[in-house]
Amino acid sequence: TAYTAGGKALTNTGVGLISDVNLIQDIIYDEYDVDVVYLEWGLNDNTNQPVFANYDIGIFIQDFGPQWFDRNKINILIANEEWITSEKLTQLKYFDKILTKSTFAKHLLAPYNNNIVTTGFCTVDKNVNVAPTKDFFHLGGKSYQKNTEDILKCFSKSNFNLTLLQSQRTDLKTTSNVNFIQDYLTTEQVTAQLNDHKVHLCPSIYEGWGHYLYEGMSTGALIYATKLPMFVEWIDPDLVVFLDCVFHKHNDNYPFLMSTWPHQFGWLVDIKQLADAIDSYKKHLEKHNPDKVRQFFKHINEENSKKIYTELTNI
């Protein structure tokens, strides 16, 4: 049996979508032949992309087009619901099965397909067993949904230092206590940053899964996270600092909330509560148990990997 995992990506950029592809490949690679095909917008038979052959099962991650379905006996979508357009929603009926990362996502997509299974997801373990030396860290990456804007508002009025990794954002205003890293970093350099900070700030507006949060947990870091339904569903509340938030369908001050796509709504963190949590971080660290957080991460990774494998192979 041969599989293909695909998505809208051209190179291994390290963003969440590529992480998904690599993780799925790792889950099924030992027992199945796997071809990974990265799908461009406008992919057709005349491109120089690797040949998209005929497969027993086609596994699509986030992006898809019905023109590719007839090349596979079975078609499965691993959904990132916030990136599905109105047009693509009407095409979900063509999938034989859809895997969602949360029951929240399953409820959103249930009207469009009658075979949807929630499996959760998994994340690469980034722990390198070193003691952190710095305090606050935020990995914004290329995303507009990480709520970097409100984090910077808090640190503009704080004496604490923040390390910010953020690319492709020229609209952010930082202060002298923010180490703003926009240069390209290797995977090893990003991993080093993840491990060198005690507190990871993850007040996302929306997440399908949230690799940056789980990567932080894998290092044993203390996580500050928005109380999103998909986070609450999977994460032990005793292991993170959950922050209150307010639902927004649209907000012109936040790029992610300016879209007209059906599921690009989200939750804005209570910024006062975030600022207070930053100010009192030492109190939270006193109660924090890094080993317990790491063990939780390993457990959820193992269990969800088993679920994903079962649902991908039990057709």
N, C-alpha and C positions, 0 to 999 in steps of 0.2 A: 504494500500500500504506500502510495506517495502523497505527501502533503505539500501545500504551499502556504506560506504566511506572507501576507502583503499589506501594504499601506501606502499612503501618499508621502513618500520620502525618496530622496535620491541617494543620499549617503548616510553612513552611520554617524549621525550628528550627536548622539547621546541624549536627545530629547526623549520625552515620555513615550512617544510612538515607537521609536526604535528600541527602547527598553522592552516594550511589550512584545515586539517581534522576536527579539533575542531570547526573552524568557520563555515564550511559547515554543520556540525551536528547541531550547534546552529540555523542556518538559517531555517532548515526544521523540527527541532525536535518537535516543538509545535503541528504540524498538521499531522505528519507522524511518523510511527514506524521506528526507525533507528537502524541498527546493524553496528558497526564499526569493521572491520576486518583488521588487519595489515598483509600485505603480505610479506613473506620472499622470498628471492631468492630460487627457487626450491620447492615452496609450492606444496604439493600434498595431496591427501586424507589420507595419513598415518601419517601426522604430528600431533603434539599436539596443534596446533593452534585452536582457536574457529572455530566451524563448519561454513564453507562457504556454506550456504544453498541456496535455490532458491529464487530469489527476483524479484519483478516487475521491479525495476530499479537498476542497478549497477552503482555507481558513482566511477570512478577511478581517483585518484589524483596522477599525475606524472607517476607512474609505473603501468604496466599492463602486462597481457599475454593472448593471444587468448584462451588458455585452460580454462579460467574462464568465457568467454563470454556466453557460452550456459547455464549457471546457472541463467541468467537474461533475462527477456523479452526485456528490453531496456538497452543499454550500453552507458554511457556518460563519456567522458574524460574531466577533468579539467587539461589543459596542462601547464606544465612548460617546454617550448620548448627547453631550453638549455640542458636538461637532456634526450632528446629523441635520442636514437642511430639510426644509419642508418637502422638497421634491424627493429626497432620499427616504423620508419617512414613508411615503406611499410605496416605495420599492422594497420595504422590509418584508413584505408578504412572500417574496420569492425565496427567502432563506429557509432551509430545512430546519435550522436551529439557530437561536441567538443566545449568546452568553452575556450576561450583565455582571458588573462588578458589585452591584448593590441591589437590594430589593426596591430601593427608591427608583433606580433606573428601570427595573423590571416593570414597575407600575406605570412609568412614563411611556414605555414602549409596548405595553400589553395590548392596546387597541390595534396594533399594526401587525402582530404575528402571534399565533397561538401556541408556539413552542419556544418559550423563553425560560431559561434556567439561570438562577443566580449562583455564581461560583466564587465570588470575591476575586481577588487576584494575588499576585506575589511581587516581590521587589528584590533586587540584587542586594545581598548582604555586603555592607560597606565597612564593617568593623575591622580595624587593623590593630586592635589591642594597644592603643597608646592613650596616655592620660591627657585630657584636654587642658590647654593653657589659656584659652580665651573664653569670653563670655557669650556674646550674642552673634548669631549667624542667620542670614536669610538667603536662600537660594531661589532667586527669581527666574533664572534661566532666560528663556525666550518668551515666557508666558506673561499675559496681561491679566490673568485671573488669580494671581498670588496675593493681591492686595498690598503690593509694595508701597503704594502711595500712602496708606495709613501708617505703615511701619515708619516711614521716613518722617511723617508728621510727629510721631511720638519721639523720635530721636532728635528732632530739631529743638526739642525742649528738655532734653535729657543730657546728663553729664557722662553717661555710659557710652561705650564704643560699640559699633556694629560693623561686621563684615558683610558686605552685600555683593553677591555674584549675580550680575544681570547683564544680558547682552541684548542688542537691538532695541534699547530704550534710550532715546535721546531727550525725552520729556521729563525725566526725573530730576528733582532738585535735592541735592544732598548738602549736608553741613560737614564741618571739619572733623567731627567725631565718627564719620562714616567712611570706612575703607571701601570705596566703590571700585570693584574689579570688573572691568568690561572686556579685558583681553581674553583671548582664547586660552582655556586651560585644558590640559590633558585629563583623561579619566583619573589618572593617579593623583594629579594636583587637586582635582575636585574632591576626591576621596580624602586627601590629607586635610582639606578645609573642613569637611564634614566631621572628621574625628577630632579636630583641634578646638572645637567649640562646645561649651557646656549646654547652651540653650539655643534651640532652633525655633525660629519664628515662622509659623505656618498658618497665618490667619486668612486662608484662601476664601475667595468669593464663591468658588465652585470647584469641585474635584470629582472626576469619575472614579479615581482611586487615590491618587496623591503620592506618587513615588517619593517626592522630596521629604514628605513626612515620615514614611516608613524607612527610608534610608537613614534619616536621623535616629529613628528608634533602633535601627540595627547597630548603631554605634553606642547606644545607651544614653543618648542625649536626653535632656528634658525638653519636651515639646510643648509649645504654646500653639493651640489650634482653635480655629473657629468651630463652633458646635454645629457642624454640617451633618445632615442626616446620614450621609455615607460614612462619615468618620465615627459618629456615635454608634452606628450599626456594628462596627468591627472592633473598636478600640476600647479596652478596659479604661473606664474614666478615672481610675486611681493611678494610672500610669502617665497621664498627660495633664496639662492645664487647659481645660476647655473654656472658651470665652463666649459669652453671649453674643447674639447677632440678630439682625433684622432682615427679613426677606425683601428683596427688591426685584421687580420685573424689569425695570429700566432706570438707568441713572447716567446722565450725561457727563458726570465727573469721573467715571470709571470706564475705560475702553471696553472691557469685557461686557459691560451692561449696556452698551450702545448698539449691540447687534440686533437684527430682526430675526435671527435664527430661533426656532421654537424653544430650545432648552438652554439658551444663553441668558438665563436669569441667575440669581444667586443671593448670597447672604453677606451683608456688610457687618464686620465685627464692631462691637461696642468699643470705640476707640479709647474712651476713658478707662474701661476695664483693662484694655491692652496696656495702656500707659501705666496703670497701677501695678499690673503684673510684672512689667519691666522694672519698675522701681523696687518691687519687693522680691526680686528673683532669688536672693539669697535664702529667703524664708522657704521658697519652693524647693530650692536645691537641698536644703537640710532634710526634707522628707523624701527626696528622690532616691530611687534604688536602680542604678544603671543595669545591674545584672538581671534584675527582674524584668526590666524593659526589653533587654536583649533576648531573654528566654521567651517572652511573649511574642516578639517579632519572629523568632525561629519557628514557634508553634504555628502561628497563623500562616506563615510561608509554606510550611510542610502540608498543613491541612488543605489549604486552597490549591496548592499544586496538584494534590491528589484529586480534588474535585474537577479541576480543569482537565486533567488527563482523562478521567472517566468520561466526561461529557464530550470530549473531542473524539474519543475512540469507541464509545458505546453508541453507535448509530443504529 
